C-alpha cells in the first residue's frame, strides 16, 4: 500500500481506518 492510497483511505473513512489500527493492536497483543 502506498502512502498516497493510505492517505486517501483516511480521507475516505477515518473511522474505518481507526478501526483498522485498533485491529492491528489487538493482533499484536495476542
N, C-alpha and C positions, 0 to 999 in steps of 0.2 A: 504493500500500500504506500503510495506516495504521500508526501506531506500535503500536497495540494488537495488530493482526494480526501485525506483525513480532515483537512480544514473545511472542505465543502460539506462533509458529513456532519461536522459540528454545527455549521450554519443551518444545515437542513433540519437537524433534530438534536439539539443539545441534550435533551432528556434521554434519548436513546443512547447517546454517546456516554453520558454519565452512568447509565445502567451497564454499558459495556465495561467501563472501568471498574465498577463495583464487582462485576462478574469475574474480571481478571484477578482482583484482590482476593475474592473468595477462593479461587482456584489455587492461588499461591499459598493460602493459609492451610489447605488440606495436605 
